[in-house]
Amino acid sequence: MRLGALLLAAIGLSSTPSSSSAAPAGGGPFVIRVVDDKTGRGVPLVELRTVHSSSWWTDSGGVVAFEEPGLMGEEVFFHIASPGYEYPKDGFDNRGTKLRPVPGGRVEIKLRRVQVAERLYRVTGAGIYRDTLLAGLKPPIQHPVLNGQVLGQDTVIVAPYRGRLHWCWGDTDRASYPLGNFGASGATSGIPGRGGLDPAVGIDLTYFVGGDGFCRPMCPESEFGKGLKWIEGLMTVRDKGAERLVARVAAGASLGPTREWHLAVFNDARGSFDSVVRWDLHDGHDSSHPFHARVGGVEYLYLYPNYRVPATLEALRDLGRYEAFTCVAGAGRLEGKERVIDRDPQGRVRYRWKAGADRLHAGRLEELVASGRLKREECWLRLVDIETGAPVSGGRGSVCWNPFLRRWVMVASGKPGEVWISQADAPTGPWVNARRVAEHGRYNFYNPTQHPFFDEEGGRIIYFEGTYTEAFSGAPAKTPRYDYNQILYRLEVDDSRVRGAVPFPPFPGEEGAALPEP
């Protein structure tokens, strides 16, 4: 069954498109459904704007329930716009169409997708299927308009644990007051095929809530102190024969240095995290999406593709066991002005795994390049647009093994709103050739992450999501209901535009070194 037909069956709609307003079926709103012309699936985040600049936005079903006094029964021109999608221009370069809204009428509008990834639905926030409900249709999820009293959530972190998916987010907005939950929020959902929905249809989140019904902190003040708490990485390890859910938590967090960091273990009975180690570290915020891989018979947790630790709770507690993949000589520390780059006798840069070394994230690589100590072509992360050859400012993202490609795949942010995909034969890259697969106009879309537990057809189809937000962007206004929430995308990695991003050879010693843990 096609993706569009699958969702249509879930919400009780026919997959047969209509190109004009249907005859009135009685009272109620005029239902406008905007669909992808290839999949037949409703397209979220489409703006329909009238000549007098009133806007309606499609919900996650691609639906707008239009009921505007004064315009019903009149011919109305709607400008149609959605990042990554396109409606044909008329002779005056207007992208839109003329409709006559009538109570109970229905119309379908087809958009052409010009980006590689397909936008599926909003995962968090209020009114996810607001217009679908107003149109009298059946939403595919249990809580289509409000769940855990959540209006907005920042940055998703997720891991499978004991037969369910465990989700965590950062700062969370609530309906009752401008200040919400700043101690990290949490929820669970079923795994597809094991009680969970097909990811093409939706995600049913069950929030950890307090007595007032609002999602409560997963990192309580009694354990982690006052101030913001951000879960920066969520992972599982075996400890004394039992599976444990472990988190690295930035406490007293801000966009700059933190007060401290904690290693935390999930308390299943209480439904929140316990701090088991407090570290006097002040590293800034950088979301992590860990994965397991085996090297030389040792199982590691890669917190980032160039930062790892043996996959045991004992090792996670000991900062001396953490290793960074670095080209900085000596102990690999970046303190002081002398930052000597390790090179072989021929002057070629030499990367090695070093315990206790500083992680060379994108910002530190940029500093080394700006200082003249390192050339950009020597960096382990140096994304380039395969279409134009222009450098891509690779930001935060995730790396996962893709069994279909038999390669590691990175999904990362670029400039605000951009999402890029790259491939490599080792987690450490080098990450070079990249393809832009999603865009969001002048809006931001940060901290994108893959969900390998949603992979379909052996990894031919992957899913990723990120935070859609006006923050740190040039957006002139916030998108109603969508702002500061998570949006899920679907991507076919055998698309010729993706497969063209051929990887560079791995660094010496890294060829086939890390294999995914089954």
C-alpha positions, -999 to +999 in steps of 0.1 A: +000+000+000+014+034-009+023+057+020-005+082+012-031+054+010-019+039+043-025+072+061-057+079+043-070+045+054-060+054+090-080+087+090-109+074+070-104+092+037-104+080+001-072+081-018-090+093-049-081+130-055-105+157-064-095+188-083-124+212-075-148+221-047-171+192-040-208+198-037-219+209-002-223+180+022-242+201+047-229+225+074-195+228+088-162+242+075-149+242+039-123+215+040-091+221+020-066+192+019-031+197+005-013+166-007+020+155-021+014+148-058+035+117-058+025+099-025-010+113-021-002+120+015-013+152+032+014+178+035+018+196+069+031+231+073+015+246+041+005+282+043-027+293+026-028+331+025-055+353+012-051+386-006-057+405+027-029+385+044-049+362+066-032+329+068-042+293+076-017+264+080-024+228+072-022+204+101-004+171+101-031+156+079-025+184+053-060+197+063-073+233+067-108+237+080-118+270+065-148+288+080-142+326+075-173+348+078-176+371+048-157+349+025-179+318+024-196+315-010-172+341-025-143+335-049-112+336-028-076+335-041-052+316-018-014+320-021+001+285-014+036+282+001+055+255+019+093+250+023+105+222+001+072+220-019+059+240-048+027+251-064+028+262-101+030+300-109+004+319-128+012+345-154+019+371-127+043+348-108+017+341-081+017+306-067-018+299-057-054+291-067-089+305-066-115+286-046-151+292-036-155+281+000-189+267+008-200+251+041-194+213+040-175+216+007-142+198+001-112+203-023-078+187-028-047+207-038-016+189-051+019+202-044+051+191-061+079+181-037+112+197-047+133+186-018+144+150-013+129+143+022+091+140+026+075+159+055+052+136+074+038+152+106+044+172+137+052+149+167+048+173+196+027+203+206-010+212+205-034+210+176-014+184+157-046+173+140-068+203+149-082+209+114-086+171+107-110+170+138-128+202+128-134+186+093-150+156+110-122+132+101-106+106+123-070+114+134-045+085+134-032+091+170-048+089+204-041+125+214-046+146+183-049+181+199-033+181+233-011+156+251+005+161+285-006+198+283+024+203+260+024+233+236+061+231+225+092+210+231+129+215+222+154+189+209+144+152+209+166+125+224+153+089+222+164+053+229+147+019+229+146+005+264+129-026+278+105-030+248+094+006+244+109+038+230+118+063+257+117+099+245+132+130+262+131+167+253+145+199+266+126+230+276+088+224+273+060+250+270+027+247+287-008+262+282-013+277+317+018+300+320+047+313+299+072+293+320+070+255+316+092+225+324+129+232+323+140+199+340+137+178+308+104+161+297+098+124+290+074+100+273+073+065+260+057+049+229+054+015+214+080+002+189+066-004+154+057-040+150+057-045+187+026-024+197+036+009+182+021+026+152+037+025+118+060+056+117+044+066+084+012+070+103+021+085+137+036+082+171+014+077+202+033+094+231+025+086+267+040+114+288+053+112+323+030+137+340+025+152+374-006+156+395-017+186+374-015+166+341+015+185+328+046+166+318+069+166+348+107+170+351+127+138+343+157+155+361+142+167+395+159+195+415+164+171+444+188+151+422+203+177+398+199+211+416+181+242+404+182+258+369+179+243+335+186+206+330+192+192+295+196+156+287+224+155+262+225+118+254+204+088+261+217+052+259+214+017+272+240-006+288+239-040+305+247-038+342+247-069+363+226-087+337+200-060+335+194-034+309+198+002+322+188+035+306+215+060+311+217+097+304+243+125+304+228+156+318+239+192+316+228+210+348+225+247+352+226+247+315+226+277+292+238+284+257+273+289+272+291+270+300+272+248+323+273+246+361+280+209+361+274+176+344+258+144+357+257+108+347+222+096+355+203+063+355+166+059+350+146+049+381+118+027+367+098+028+399+098+066+401+097+073+364+126+098+365+164+099+366+188+095+395+222+112+395+249+086+401+280+108+393+284+146+394+313+160+372+328+194+377+326+200+339+314+232+322+312+222+286+284+238+266+253+223+252+257+198+224+230+172+218+243+136+215+227+106+198+248+076+210+252+044+191+268+010+199+297-003+178+324-030+183+361-023+177+387-051+182+363-072+202+354-042+226+319-028+226+318+010+226+292+036+230+299+064+205+284+095+221+295+114+190+311+099+160+345+111+173+340+105+211+335+071+226+336+051+259+334+013+266+298+003+268+296-004+305+281+016+334+315+014+352+333+030+322+306+057+317+312+068+353+350+073+347+359+103+326+394+088+321+378+060+300+364+084+274+383+087+242+384+114+215+394+110+179+419+138+176+448+151+156+461+173+184+495+161+196+504+150+231+475+144+254+451+159+228+442+188+251+433+222+237+443+243+268+467+271+263+480+287+231+502+258+220+480+234+200+504+213+180+489+191+153+502+156+151+518+149+117+538+121+102+573+126+087+557+136+054+536+163+071+503+145+068+478+150+096+475+120+119+444+112+139+444+088+169+420+078+196+432+093+229+417+088+264+411+121+282+415+142+250+392+171+241+366+163+215+371+181+182+336+193+175+328+216+146+335+248+165+369+236+177+378+225+142+369+260+129+392+275+155+421+253+144+415+262+108+412+299+115+445+298+135+463+282+105+472+251+125+449+228+104+437+230+068+400+224+061+408+194+039+424+178+070+393+180+092+374+148+100+342+169+094+343+191+063+310+188+045+308+200+009+277+205-012+280+178-040+260+200-063+280+232-061+312+223-043+306+250-017+315+242+019+286+234+042+287+247+078+279+213+093+262+216+126+246+192+151+231+160+140+234+122+143+253+093+128+238+058+123+247+026+105+226+021+074+223-016+065+210-009+031+239+013+020+264-007+042+277+027+053+274+051+081+250+079+075+251+114+090+220+137+091+231+172+101+220+208+101+237+234+080+226+270+077+194+277+097+166+254+083+188+232+062+192+194+067+220+176+050+229+139+045+263+124+041+279+089+040+311+074+053+328+041+057+337+048+093+320+068+121+349+092+120+345+099+083+360+119+069+325+134+063+328+153+031+302+149+003+268+160+014+233+165-001+207+189+012+175+169+017+152+194+035+148+231+040+125+254+060+126+288+043+137+315+067+128+293+097+153+272+117+153+234+120+180+223+144+194+192+162+181+168+136+184+131+145+177+098+127+155+072+142+171+038+132+144+019+151+119+032+124+140+020+094+121+002+067+131-022+040+165-029+055+173+008+058+163+019+024+138+042+041+149+062+071+132+087+093+146+118+110+132+147+130+143+180+145+131+212+161+112+236+140+117+270+156+120+307+149+149+309+173+183+318+157+167+324+123+156+352+101+119+343+103+097+374+105+071+357+126+064+324+144+043+297+127+012+291+148+012+257+166+043+245+147+068+268+163+092+252+189+081+216+181+093+184+165+086+175+128+092+140+114+106+134+079+109+103+057+138+097+033+146+071+007+183+066+007+184+050-027+172+082-043+198+091-069+204+125-054+214+108-021+234+079-035+256+104-054+272+116-021+301+091-025+323+089+007+360+096+010+384+068+022+386+065+060+415+077+079+444+052+083+436+027+110+398+034+108+391+012+077+363-011+088+374-006+125+339+001+139+311-023+131+276-018+144+266-038+174+237-061+165 
